[in-house]
Amino acid sequence: MTQNPDLNIALIGCGTVGTGVAKILQSSRESLRQRSGRSMQLRRVVVKNVAKQRDVDFGGIPVSNDIRTVTDDPDIHLAIYVVGGISWAREDVTRLLQSGKDVITANKALLYAHGAELFALAGTMNRTICFEAAVAGGIPIISAVNTALTANRILSIEAILNGTSNFILTRMLDRREPYDAVLAEAQARGYAEADPAMDVDGTDAAQKLSILTQLAYGTRVPLEDIVRQGIQQIELLDLLVAAELGYRVKLLATSRLAKERLEVSVQPTLVRADRAIGMTSGADNIVSIEGDAAGLLRFSGAGAGQMPTASAVMADVIDYATGRAAITFQSILRLQGQKPIPLQPQEELSRRYYLRFTVADQPHVLADIADILGRNEISISSVRQDETADIEDESGVARLVIMTHRTTEGRLRNADREIAELSSIRGDRIRMPIAD
């Protein structure tokens, strides 16, 4: 029997994920060989700072800060690219493909911004790009969509794709603590970056949802076409009121077919507490996919972290070594060539909503808001107002929570612009859809 040749690998980037990949390559050599049929050899490492101490011993493996040591080495078959950013990453991956290397990456921002371009280049060069680790960390959702569910027409995707936001929302409710305090804890525990903007404003989840939507429906959805809202303005009061009503607030990423159009959104959403998504806590992720043949399937687990993400990278390595990745990548290229599905205009998205206002504690405020909602054809389901102290000069404020019947995003946006002009409005206004 002819033995398959060694698989020579270059590791580009040795931060949290890269270190995890190196550990698996070093500690699981025999297991990897048995599963793939090939011995895997880490031949080169490229890092930004060669002198930095790392929690992995590379022994005699050359470590450089120049990616040309990889592109110029004809013996390297596969480059594992675990570097962040977009512009430099685009240049690096382009050079790797042009030099005849196949690429595995965990860089979801790069794939969102330039995936179509890089995939087309890879197809032209007869190369392969694998990216299981780019979405939902250790959850094998890319593989599920690309292989296990290919006999299905995907009807909907409903997911928690950002562990930072899920940790913050869970902790706020469990500990009865405000947003700022929990965000500081998330940063101290390594769940949130020093600048957490992309996590908490919905950008990270929207980029991941865009990748999943393209794989599931063959349709690229840019961020500006996604109804996107972050969690920064959510207060503990919102979580407590939702809990009293039997809901949990989650940063929900949704992509679904409705009347042959795609509805795509990333928003803090009231989800029934007894649903699997409602019970997903801490930094975990969950992806629920409904197929026309398979029905509803759920995938949950660690959405980030060194070893879960490294596990996803190594799953791609094994798929590449066995030849499965090349076959799957060709199916991705074919899907990109199909006619895109039209997007549902944002204004036509139809849901029930939770509305919260901070208002002057004075007569006629509720009547004014109800009048504006009514004129915009928004029907009220229930109203709740916190009790406030009796202040003679009416200088106090109150919190007003309104639950609506089903209405459209467009009607609510129009009503919100009118409500913002009321002299009785104080501070932020919150609008969250309800997922029944």
Secondary structure as GFF3:
##gff-version 3
##sequence-region A 1 436
A	DSSP	beta_strand	7	12	.	.	.	ID=ss1
A	DSSP	alpha_helix	16	27	.	.	.	ID=ss2
A	DSSP	alpha_helix	29	36	.	.	.	ID=ss3
A	DSSP	beta_strand	40	46	.	.	.	ID=ss4
A	DSSP	beta_strand	63	64	.	.	.	ID=ss5
A	DSSP	alpha_helix	68	71	.	.	.	ID=ss6
A	DSSP	beta_strand	78	81	.	.	.	ID=ss7
A	DSSP	alpha_helix	87	98	.	.	.	ID=ss8
A	DSSP	beta_strand	102	105	.	.	.	ID=ss9
A	DSSP	alpha_helix	108	124	.	.	.	ID=ss10
A	DSSP	beta_strand	129	130	.	.	.	ID=ss11
A	DSSP	three_ten_helix	132	134	.	.	.	ID=ss12
A	DSSP	alpha_helix	141	143	.	.	.	ID=ss13
A	DSSP	pi_helix	144	148	.	.	.	ID=ss14
A	DSSP	beta_strand	154	160	.	.	.	ID=ss15
A	DSSP	alpha_helix	163	175	.	.	.	ID=ss16
A	DSSP	alpha_helix	179	188	.	.	.	ID=ss17
A	DSSP	alpha_helix	197	200	.	.	.	ID=ss18
A	DSSP	alpha_helix	203	217	.	.	.	ID=ss19
A	DSSP	three_ten_helix	223	225	.	.	.	ID=ss20
A	DSSP	beta_strand	227	228	.	.	.	ID=ss21
A	DSSP	alpha_helix	236	244	.	.	.	ID=ss22
A	DSSP	beta_strand	247	258	.	.	.	ID=ss23
A	DSSP	beta_strand	261	272	.	.	.	ID=ss24
A	DSSP	alpha_helix	276	279	.	.	.	ID=ss25
A	DSSP	beta_strand	284	291	.	.	.	ID=ss26
A	DSSP	beta_strand	295	302	.	.	.	ID=ss27
A	DSSP	alpha_helix	306	322	.	.	.	ID=ss28
A	DSSP	alpha_helix	324	336	.	.	.	ID=ss29
A	DSSP	three_ten_helix	346	348	.	.	.	ID=ss30
A	DSSP	beta_strand	350	360	.	.	.	ID=ss31
A	DSSP	alpha_helix	365	375	.	.	.	ID=ss32
A	DSSP	beta_strand	380	385	.	.	.	ID=ss33
A	DSSP	beta_strand	397	404	.	.	.	ID=ss34
A	DSSP	beta_strand	407	408	.	.	.	ID=ss35
A	DSSP	alpha_helix	409	420	.	.	.	ID=ss36
A	DSSP	beta_strand	425	435	.	.	.	ID=ss37
###
